Amino acid sequence: MSTSRLVCAGCGWQPSGSTTYPFRCAHAGSDDGDHVLVHRLGAGAVLDRGDDDNPFVRCRESLYAWHAARARGMSDAAFVELVHRLDDRIAAVDGHGFRVTPYRGAAALGARLDIEVQVKDDTGNVAGSHKARHLMGILLYLAVAEGDEKQSLAPLAIASCGNAALAAAVLACAAERALQVFVPSDAEPAVLDRLQTLGATVVACPRAPGQRGDPCVHRFHEALRAGALPFCCQGNENGLAIDGGETLIYEMLGAGMPPLDDLVVQVGGGALASACMQAYARAHTSGLIEHVPRIHTVQTQGAAPLQRAWALLQQRCASSGASAEDALRHAAAHRSAFMWPWEQVPHSVAEGILDDETYDWLAVLRGVAATGGTSVVVDEDTLRQANQLALETTGIAVSHTGSAGLAGVMHLRRDGLIGAGRRVGVLFTGLKR
Ligand SMILES: Cc1ncc(COP(=O)(O)O)c(C=O)c1O
C-alpha cells in the first residue's frame, strides 16, 4: 500500500492520525503564511485502477479517504461497497450517481481555431457540474471517520452562489446530513428553490457597503466557529476537497486519447485548477505520463486576483532576479502581498468564477510556473463568443462559466501563446441552466 499523509504546503504542519477532522492547518490565520493542507501520496499509488465506471471506485487509491479507511482497518472491498452505497443514494436524489464523463476530440471546434481540441464534458455530472467531485472526496472521508455515528453529527457548511451549493445539497441530502448554505442576496431563485427542496438551510448574505471580502465567506467562517464542518470546494478551508477533483484528470488520462500540449482551466476559487495541477504532477511522478502539458488559467475582467498575483510574482522575478521557485517560496510566506480580495464588486457573464479571492492560488501558480503555462484575463465578448462556439460546434449546453476555459484558448490563440496545430484540452464544467 502506498504512503499517504496530509501536510501543510505552507509550514509543513501535519495533523495526527487520530484527528477526526483534518481539514485545515492548525496554523492557518496565525501569520502571513499561506496555510493549505495537501494530500501527499507515495509514487507507488495506483491512481486509476480502471476497474469500474464509478471514478471514486476506480481512483480510490488516490483518495485520502481510502487511505484513512485502510488505516482504520477497513478492507478495500468494504470501501468499494461504501462508495457504491453512497452513490446509489446520490442517484436516488439526483437521478444518477458518479460515472466517468465523456472526453472526446472536438474536430469542428478545433478547425475553427486551427488547433486540435479535446473536451472533457462534465456538464452531465452529479448536480450538473464538476463540483460534486470535490465534495465526494470529503463525504467519503466523513463516512470513514464518523462510521455509523448518526447522533449529534455537526452540520456541514458551504459558501457558494450556485454549482458548488447545488452539489453540496445533493450529497448532503444523500448522506442525510444537515447543510447550511451561505448565498449572495442576488442568488438565482431557481437555485434557491432546489437547495430548499434538497433540505438545505439557506442563508442570504447581503454585501454591506464598503465591506471587504465575500460576505458569504464571512458567514461561512462564523458557522465553522460555531462547530459546522467545511463541506466546500476550497482547499484552504478543507484540504480534502482537492482529491476528489483530481478524478476529472485521471478520467482524461485513462481515456486513451493522445496527450495534450496545453490545458486551459477557468479559475474562481482555484480548487479545480489546483486539482488539475496535483493530478498531473502525481500522474507524472507515478510514471503514468511522460510529459505534463502546459497548464494555463483563465479569469474574467470582473475579478482576476489570480492573474494579479501572477503578475506580481513575475515582477518580483524581473526586479530581483529571483527564480520562479524562489519567488513562490517568498509568496508562500507573504500571502497578503500577493493575494487579497478584489476591490470592485465583481460582475461577469461567467458568474461562477467571480470569487473575490483565489483561495487555492499558491498551488495553482506553482503548477502554472512548473508547467510553463500562463495566467490570462478574458473580456466579456470573448466569454460570449466562446460559449456560442462551444454550443455551435459540440452541441453541449455548457454555461458561460463552464466554457470560460475555451474563452482562454481563444485569447491565447490571438496572442500567439498557443500556436496553430497544438493539441489543447478544455473542461466544460457546468451545465447551462
Ligand atoms: C462550472 C464551474 N466551472 C469552474 C469553476 C471554477 O472552479 P474553482 O472555483 O474551483 O476555481 C466553477 C466555480 O464555481 C464552476 O461553477
PDBQT file of the ligand as one rigid body, heavy atoms in Angstrom, charges set to zero:
ROOT
HETATM    1  C1  LIG A 501     -18.984  25.401 -13.714  1.00  0.00    +0.000 C 
HETATM    2  C2  LIG A 501     -17.778  25.858 -12.984  1.00  0.00    +0.000 A 
HETATM    3  N1  LIG A 501     -16.573  25.739 -13.553  1.00  0.00    +0.000 NA
HETATM    4  C3  LIG A 501     -15.443  26.152 -12.965  1.00  0.00    +0.000 A 
HETATM    5  C4  LIG A 501     -15.489  26.752 -11.729  1.00  0.00    +0.000 A 
HETATM    6  C5  LIG A 501     -14.214  27.210 -11.101  1.00  0.00    +0.000 C 
HETATM    7  O1  LIG A 501     -13.804  26.361 -10.081  1.00  0.00    +0.000 OA
HETATM    8  P1  LIG A 501     -12.953  26.901  -8.865  1.00  0.00    +0.000 P 
HETATM    9  O2  LIG A 501     -13.824  27.786  -8.042  1.00  0.00    +0.000 OA
HETATM   10  O3  LIG A 501     -12.535  25.668  -8.151  1.00  0.00    +0.000 OA
HETATM   11  O4  LIG A 501     -11.803  27.637  -9.434  1.00  0.00    +0.000 OA
HETATM   12  C6  LIG A 501     -16.725  26.921 -11.089  1.00  0.00    +0.000 A 
HETATM   13  C7  LIG A 501     -16.805  27.535  -9.754  1.00  0.00    +0.000 C 
HETATM   14  O5  LIG A 501     -17.850  27.811  -9.240  1.00  0.00    +0.000 OA
HETATM   15  C8  LIG A 501     -17.892  26.459 -11.731  1.00  0.00    +0.000 A 
HETATM   16  O6  LIG A 501     -19.111  26.598 -11.177  1.00  0.00    +0.000 OA
ENDROOT
TORSDOF 0
